[in-house]
Amino acid sequence: MRWGILVCVLYITLPAYPQRELAVDTTQISQLLDLSAKDKWVDAYRCLSYADQALKQSQEIDYRKGIASALNLKGFCYWTFGDNDLAIQSALEALAIARSEKFPRVEAESYYILARGYMDLRENDKAHESIVKAESLAKEGSDWTQVCSIYNLKGVIFYSGRKYDSALYFYNQAYEIVKAKQVDPINLPRILSNIGEIYGRENPVLAFRYFTEALDLAKKTGNKIAEASITSIIGHSYLDGKDLKKAESNLQAALELARTLGLRRVMRHAYGGLVDIRLAQGKGDEAVVYLQRYYAVRDSLLNTSKVRQIVELEAKHELELREKNIQLLENEKRIDTIWKNILLALTALVVVAAVAIIRWQRFRYRKNRELLNLEIDHLKSRQASDIDDKIASYDQRLLKQAISIVEDNIADSQLSVEKMAEQMNMSRTSLHRKIKTITGFPPSELIRSIRLRKAASLIANRADSATQIAQSVGFEDYSHFSKAFKKHFGVSPSGYEEQQKGTELSRD
């Protein structure tokens, strides 16, 4: 029965829990994701290629974490290329999976990419909301590289909103994490460059030191994306200092590297600087050419159709999220209902088991009492001869002695287990243990049983009134006697007398 109940419970609860994913080998996918992540700041094209391979393999085996991670890497690459609509689309798809499957680190990365995309679209409120969510999730884990990137981007968002003190605070936080948590130094060039931009407004010399340190470190760590961006920033710094030759040299170098890497954001920045240089040189025709290229790149980064696509994507994502939340609520209600039914069933089983145990205890009590009565009757019927004493076992002789003591003192209400033990030259503990072993009842129950049996005999013979009979067998309180009698025989003393009268009449 016990195993049957367990099987039923498992059968009931099985639909409430999703099937576990079969164990699959994801080693190659993990390797592809690692390779893609290492190329994020080195070669966005190669990073995208590895992410595409990881995504394809993850989809083939429905490896949800791999799918979401690959989508985030693709989103980062799209952002690097300036395709903010594709970056946001990939991040939203990854976010939906990460939320449903409970992947907090992947979810944080999705919000990080969304923040980058919204920032480029000048949606600062959405960018700030996304980076705050990313920060909250990242702090729960121990991926310090992720936390460092989030703090740096948060600083950039504050900088674009002209909140320079807040921006510098988060840049410094990111810088301290790189130093204290042994984060890959490839992340440091962009942080140093961002700090330099803060100081550039008031202290160009200090700012230039940060820029040159950042550029050296970018080349040393192989951070090509940061190298292109910082080279363009240095070009603008020379332009501000009226050193047109060095300015153009750096801007052209940045432009060439940006074209190779597909960095339209850097290309726009470099073209803007080259326009100013040609105007300063009085070369209006060449300035117009660079200006046209500047607008072409800028429009490719920010155009109305892409913004509309992003709004539609967000609406679709929110709708899917609401539907998923509704489904989750329905599943939770269903699970709650199942658990309530299980609890009710278990409660019913406990009640049934309790009733069964009580009845079994009562049945065993009655059987033990019947056996005790038979034992008493048997011992009393035997002749107390020497032969019998020799044949009788030690237990029988001991029980017989105990019964005799009770019967000899049956009217004594003060007869106790202690007195019985004293008369039998035994300790109370030894007597209790021995009588319980022989009869199944403690000595006090043996005394009470003998008293009540004697009372029943007197009532059946109508020897006296019930009250007098109670006193004659050692009960001073009639109420106590009546309750004990009813428990022992199942009827009250008066009821027992009526039963005996009925029995006599039926015999006649």
C-alpha positions in Angstrom: 0.0 0.0 0.0 2.8 2.4 0.9 4.5 2.0 -2.5 1.1 2.3 -4.3 0.5 5.7 -2.6 4.0 6.9 -3.6 3.4 5.9 -7.2 0.1 7.7 -7.2 1.8 10.9 -5.8 4.5 10.7 -8.4 1.9 10.2 -11.2 -0.1 13.2 -10.0 2.9 15.6 -9.7 4.7 14.5 -12.9 2.9 16.9 -15.2 3.7 19.8 -12.9 7.4 19.6 -13.7 9.2 20.1 -17.0 11.1 17.2 -18.5 14.9 17.5 -17.8 17.1 18.1 -20.8 18.9 15.0 -21.9 22.6 15.1 -21.2 24.4 16.3 -24.3 28.0 17.1 -25.0 28.3 20.9 -25.2 32.1 21.0 -25.1 32.5 22.2 -28.6 29.8 24.8 -28.2 31.6 26.1 -25.1 34.9 26.3 -26.9 33.3 28.3 -29.8 31.6 30.7 -27.3 35.0 31.2 -25.5 36.7 31.9 -28.8 34.0 34.4 -29.8 34.2 36.2 -26.4 38.0 36.5 -26.7 37.7 38.2 -30.1 35.1 40.8 -28.9 37.6 43.6 -28.8 40.0 42.2 -31.3 38.1 41.2 -34.4 34.3 41.6 -34.5 34.0 39.7 -37.8 35.8 36.6 -36.4 33.8 37.0 -33.1 30.6 37.0 -35.2 31.7 33.9 -37.1 32.3 31.9 -33.9 29.0 33.1 -32.4 27.1 31.9 -35.6 28.7 28.5 -35.3 27.9 28.2 -31.6 24.3 29.3 -32.3 23.8 26.8 -35.0 25.1 23.9 -32.9 23.1 25.0 -29.9 19.9 25.1 -31.9 20.5 21.6 -33.3 20.5 20.1 -29.8 18.2 22.8 -28.2 20.9 23.9 -25.8 19.1 26.9 -24.4 22.0 28.5 -22.5 24.2 28.2 -25.6 21.6 29.8 -27.8 21.1 32.8 -25.5 24.9 33.2 -25.0 25.5 33.1 -28.8 22.7 35.6 -29.5 24.3 38.0 -27.0 27.7 37.7 -28.7 26.1 38.3 -32.0 24.3 41.3 -30.6 27.6 42.7 -29.3 29.2 42.3 -32.8 26.2 44.0 -34.4 26.6 46.9 -32.0 30.3 47.1 -32.8 29.4 47.4 -36.5 26.8 50.0 -35.7 23.8 47.8 -36.6 21.8 48.8 -33.5 18.6 47.3 -34.7 20.2 43.9 -35.1 22.0 44.2 -31.8 18.8 45.0 -29.9 16.9 42.2 -31.7 19.5 39.6 -30.8 19.7 40.9 -27.2 15.9 40.7 -26.8 15.8 37.1 -28.1 18.6 36.2 -25.7 16.8 38.0 -22.8 13.6 36.1 -23.4 15.5 32.8 -23.1 17.6 33.9 -20.1 14.5 35.0 -18.2 12.5 31.8 -18.8 15.4 29.5 -18.1 16.8 31.5 -15.1 20.3 32.4 -16.5 21.1 35.6 -14.5 24.6 36.1 -16.0 23.2 35.7 -19.6 20.3 38.0 -18.7 22.8 40.7 -17.4 24.7 40.5 -20.7 21.5 41.0 -22.7 20.6 44.1 -20.7 24.2 45.3 -21.2 23.9 45.0 -25.0 20.5 46.7 -25.0 22.0 49.6 -23.0 24.7 50.0 -25.7 22.1 49.9 -28.5 19.8 52.4 -26.8 22.6 54.7 -26.0 23.7 54.9 -29.6 20.1 55.7 -30.6 20.1 58.5 -28.0 17.5 56.7 -25.9 19.3 57.6 -22.7 16.4 56.7 -20.4 16.1 53.2 -21.8 19.8 52.8 -21.8 20.0 53.8 -18.1 17.1 51.5 -17.2 18.8 48.6 -19.0 22.3 49.1 -17.5 20.8 49.4 -14.0 19.1 45.9 -14.5 22.4 44.6 -15.8 24.3 45.9 -12.8 21.8 44.4 -10.3 22.0 40.9 -12.0 25.8 41.0 -12.4 26.4 41.9 -8.7 24.7 38.6 -7.7 27.5 36.6 -9.5 31.2 36.7 -9.5 32.0 37.5 -13.1 34.2 40.6 -12.5 34.8 41.1 -16.2 31.1 41.5 -16.7 30.8 43.9 -13.7 33.7 45.9 -15.0 32.2 46.3 -18.5 28.8 47.3 -17.0 30.4 50.0 -14.7 32.4 51.4 -17.7 29.2 51.5 -19.9 27.2 53.1 -17.0 29.9 55.8 -16.9 29.5 56.3 -20.7 25.8 56.7 -20.3 26.2 59.3 -17.6 28.8 61.1 -19.7 26.4 61.3 -22.7 23.9 62.8 -20.3 26.5 65.4 -19.3 26.7 64.0 -15.7 30.5 64.0 -15.6 31.1 63.4 -11.9 28.9 60.3 -12.0 30.6 59.1 -15.1 34.1 59.5 -13.5 32.9 57.6 -10.4 31.9 54.6 -12.5 35.0 54.8 -14.7 37.1 54.6 -11.5 35.0 51.7 -10.2 35.7 49.8 -13.4 39.4 50.7 -13.2 39.7 49.4 -9.6 38.0 46.2 -10.5 40.5 45.5 -13.3 43.3 46.1 -10.8 41.9 44.3 -7.8 40.1 41.3 -9.4 42.7 40.4 -12.1 40.4 41.1 -14.9 42.0 40.7 -18.4 43.9 44.0 -19.1 42.4 44.1 -22.6 39.4 45.8 -20.9 41.6 48.6 -19.5 42.3 50.8 -22.6 38.7 51.9 -23.1 38.4 52.7 -19.4 41.6 54.9 -19.4 40.4 56.6 -22.6 37.0 57.4 -21.0 38.7 58.9 -18.0 40.9 61.0 -20.3 37.7 62.4 -22.0 36.5 63.5 -18.6 39.7 65.5 -17.9 39.8 66.7 -21.5 37.3 69.5 -20.8 39.5 71.1 -18.1 43.0 69.6 -18.4 43.9 68.6 -21.9 47.5 67.7 -20.9 46.3 65.2 -18.3 43.7 63.9 -20.7 46.4 63.4 -23.4 48.4 61.3 -21.0 45.5 59.0 -20.4 44.9 58.7 -24.2 48.5 57.8 -25.0 48.6 55.3 -22.1 45.3 53.8 -23.3 46.6 53.5 -26.9 49.8 51.9 -25.8 47.9 49.4 -23.7 45.4 48.7 -26.5 48.3 47.8 -28.9 50.0 45.7 -26.3 46.8 43.7 -25.5 45.6 43.4 -29.1 42.5 45.4 -28.5 42.0 46.6 -32.1 38.6 48.1 -31.5 39.9 50.3 -28.7 43.0 51.1 -30.7 40.9 52.5 -33.6 38.6 54.5 -31.3 41.5 55.9 -29.2 43.5 56.8 -32.2 40.6 58.9 -33.5 40.2 60.6 -30.1 43.9 61.5 -30.1 43.5 62.9 -33.6 40.8 65.2 -32.3 43.0 66.2 -29.4 45.7 67.3 -31.8 43.0 69.1 -33.8 42.0 71.0 -30.6 45.7 72.0 -30.2 45.8 73.2 -33.8 48.4 70.6 -34.8 46.7 69.7 -38.1 49.5 67.4 -39.3 49.4 65.1 -36.4 45.7 65.4 -36.2 45.2 64.2 -39.8 47.8 61.4 -39.4 46.0 59.9 -36.4 42.5 60.4 -38.0 43.5 58.7 -41.2 45.1 55.8 -39.2 41.9 55.5 -37.2 39.8 55.6 -40.4 41.9 52.9 -42.1 41.7 50.6 -39.1 37.9 51.3 -38.6 37.2 50.4 -42.2 39.1 47.1 -41.8 37.2 46.3 -38.6 33.8 47.6 -39.8 33.6 50.2 -37.0 31.2 52.8 -38.5 31.0 54.7 -35.2 34.8 55.4 -35.4 34.5 56.2 -39.1 32.0 58.8 -38.4 34.2 60.3 -35.6 37.2 60.4 -37.9 35.3 61.9 -40.9 34.0 64.7 -38.6 37.6 65.5 -37.6 38.8 65.4 -41.2 36.1 67.9 -42.3 37.4 70.4 -39.7 41.0 69.9 -40.8 40.1 70.5 -44.5 38.1 73.6 -43.6 41.0 74.9 -41.5 43.3 74.3 -44.4 40.9 76.2 -46.8 40.2 73.1 -48.8 36.4 73.4 -49.1 35.9 70.9 -51.9 37.7 68.1 -49.9 35.8 69.1 -46.8 32.5 68.6 -48.6 33.5 65.1 -49.7 34.4 64.1 -46.1 31.2 65.8 -44.9 29.1 63.6 -47.3 30.9 60.5 -46.1 30.2 61.6 -42.5 26.5 62.0 -43.1 26.3 58.7 -45.0 27.8 56.8 -42.0 25.8 58.8 -39.5 22.5 58.0 -41.4 23.4 54.3 -41.5 23.9 54.4 -37.7 20.6 56.2 -37.0 17.7 56.1 -39.5 14.0 56.2 -39.1 13.2 52.8 -40.5 15.6 51.1 -38.1 14.2 53.0 -35.1 10.7 51.9 -36.2 11.9 48.3 -36.4 13.3 48.5 -32.9 10.0 49.8 -31.5 8.2 46.9 -33.2 10.7 44.5 -31.7 10.2 45.9 -28.3 6.5 45.7 -28.5 6.7 42.1 -29.7 9.1 41.2 -26.9 6.8 42.8 -24.2 3.8 41.0 -25.6 5.7 37.6 -25.5 6.8 38.4 -22.0 3.3 39.1 -20.8 2.0 35.9 -22.4 4.8 34.0 -20.8 4.1 35.5 -17.4 0.4 34.6 -17.8 1.4 31.0 -18.7 3.7 30.9 -15.6 0.9 32.1 -13.4 -1.4 29.5 -14.8 1.3 26.8 -14.2 1.8 28.0 -10.7 -1.9 27.9 -10.0 -2.0 24.4 -11.4 0.9 23.3 -9.3 -0.7 24.9 -6.2 -3.9 23.0 -6.9 -2.0 19.7 -7.3 -0.2 20.3 -4.0 -3.4 21.1 -2.3 -4.9 17.9 -3.5 -1.8 16.0 -2.4 -2.0 17.6 1.0 -5.7 16.7 1.3 -5.0 13.2 0.2 -2.1 12.9 2.7 -4.3 14.4 5.4 -6.9 11.8 4.7 -4.3 9.0 4.7 -3.0 10.3 8.1 -6.5 10.4 9.5 -7.3 6.9 8.2 -3.9 5.6 9.6 -4.6 7.3 12.9 -8.0 5.7 13.2 -6.5 2.3 12.2 -3.8 2.6 14.8 -6.3 3.6 17.5 -8.5 0.6 16.7 -5.5 -1.7 16.5 -4.4 -0.5 19.9 -7.9 -1.0 21.4 -8.0 -4.5 19.8 -4.6 -5.4 21.2 -5.6 -3.9 24.6 -8.7 -6.2 24.7 -6.7 -9.2 23.5 -4.0 -8.6 26.2 -6.7 -8.2 28.8 -8.4 -11.4 27.7 -5.1 -13.2 27.9 -4.5 -11.7 31.4 -7.9 -12.8 32.6 -7.3 -16.3 31.2 -3.9 -16.3 33.0 -5.5 -15.2 36.3 -8.3 -17.8 36.0 -5.8 -20.5 35.1 -3.5 -19.8 38.1 -6.4 -19.6 40.5 -7.8 -22.9 39.2 -4.6 -24.8 39.8 -4.0 -26.6 43.1 -1.3 -25.0 45.1 0.5 -28.3 45.7 4.2 -28.8 46.0 4.2 -30.7 42.7 2.5 -27.8 41.0 5.0 -25.4 42.5 7.8 -27.5 41.2 6.3 -27.8 37.7 5.3 -24.1 37.5 7.8 -21.8 36.0 9.3 -18.9 37.8 7.1 -16.4 36.0 3.9 -18.3 36.9 4.9 -18.5 40.5 5.7 -14.8 40.6 2.4 -13.9 38.9 0.5 -16.2 41.2 2.1 -14.5 44.2 1.2 -11.0 42.9 -2.4 -12.1 42.3 -2.6 -13.5 45.8 -1.3 -10.3 47.3 -3.9 -8.2 45.5 -6.8 -10.6 46.5 -5.7 -10.6 50.1 -5.7 -6.8 50.2 -8.4 -6.1 47.7 -10.4 -3.8 50.0 -7.3 -1.8 50.8 -7.5 1.3 48.7 -3.9 2.2 49.7 -2.5 -1.0 48.1 0.1 0.3 45.6 2.8 -1.1 43.4 5.4 -0.1 46.0 3.7 -2.1 48.7 3.3 -5.1 46.4 7.0 -4.9 45.5 7.9 -4.7 49.2 5.9 -7.8 50.0 7.5 -9.7 47.1 11.0 -8.6 48.2 11.6 -6.8 44.8 12.3 -3.3 43.8 9.5 -1.3 42.2 11.4 -1.2 38.9 12.1 -4.9 38.8 8.5 -5.7 39.6 7.2 -3.4 36.9 9.5 -4.8 34.3 8.7 -8.4 35.2 4.9 -8.1 35.4 4.9 -6.1 32.1 6.9 -8.9 30.4 4.6 -11.6 31.7 1.2 -10.0 31.2 1.7 -7.1 28.8 0.4 -4.7 31.5 2.1 -2.8 34.3 1.5 -3.9 37.9 -0.9 -1.0 38.5 -3.1 -2.4 35.7 -2.9 -5.9 37.1 -4.1 -4.5 40.5 -7.0 -2.6 38.8 -8.0 -5.6 36.7 -8.2 -8.0 39.7 -10.3 -5.4 41.6 -12.7 -4.9 38.7 -13.1 -8.6 38.0 -14.0 -9.1 41.7 -16.5 -6.2 41.5 -18.0 -7.7 38.3 -18.5 -11.0 40.2 -20.2 -9.2 43.1 -22.4 -7.2 40.8 -23.5 -10.3 38.9 -24.4 -12.0 42.2 -26.1 -8.8 43.4 -24.1 -9.1 46.6 -24.6 -5.4 47.5 -25.1 -2.0 46.1 -22.7 -0.7 43.4 -21.3 1.9 45.8 -20.6 -0.6 48.5 -19.1 -3.0 46.1 -16.8 -0.3 44.8 -15.6 0.3 48.3 -15.2 -3.4 49.0 -12.7 -3.8 46.1 -10.6 -0.7 47.1 -12.3 2.2 45.2 -13.0 5.1 47.5 -14.5 7.3 44.7 -17.5 5.7 42.9 -17.2 8.0 39.9 -13.6 6.8 39.4 -14.8 3.2 39.9 -17.6 3.6 37.3 -15.2 5.1 34.7 -12.7 2.3 35.2 -15.4 -0.4 35.1 -16.8 0.9 31.8 -13.3 1.1 30.3 -12.6 -2.5 31.3 -15.9 -4.1 30.4 -17.4 -1.7 27.9 -20.5 -1.0 30.0 -21.2 0.8 33.3 -21.8 -1.2 36.5 -25.6 -0.8 36.2 -25.4 -1.8 32.5 -23.4 -4.8 33.4 -26.0 -5.8 36.0 -28.7 -5.6 33.4 -26.7 -7.7 31.0 -26.3 -10.4 33.7 -30.1 -10.3 34.4 -30.8 -10.8 30.7 -28.4 -13.7 30.5 -30.1 -15.4 33.4 -33.5 -14.9 31.8 -32.4 -16.3 28.5 -31.1 -19.4 30.3 -34.4 -19.9 32.1 
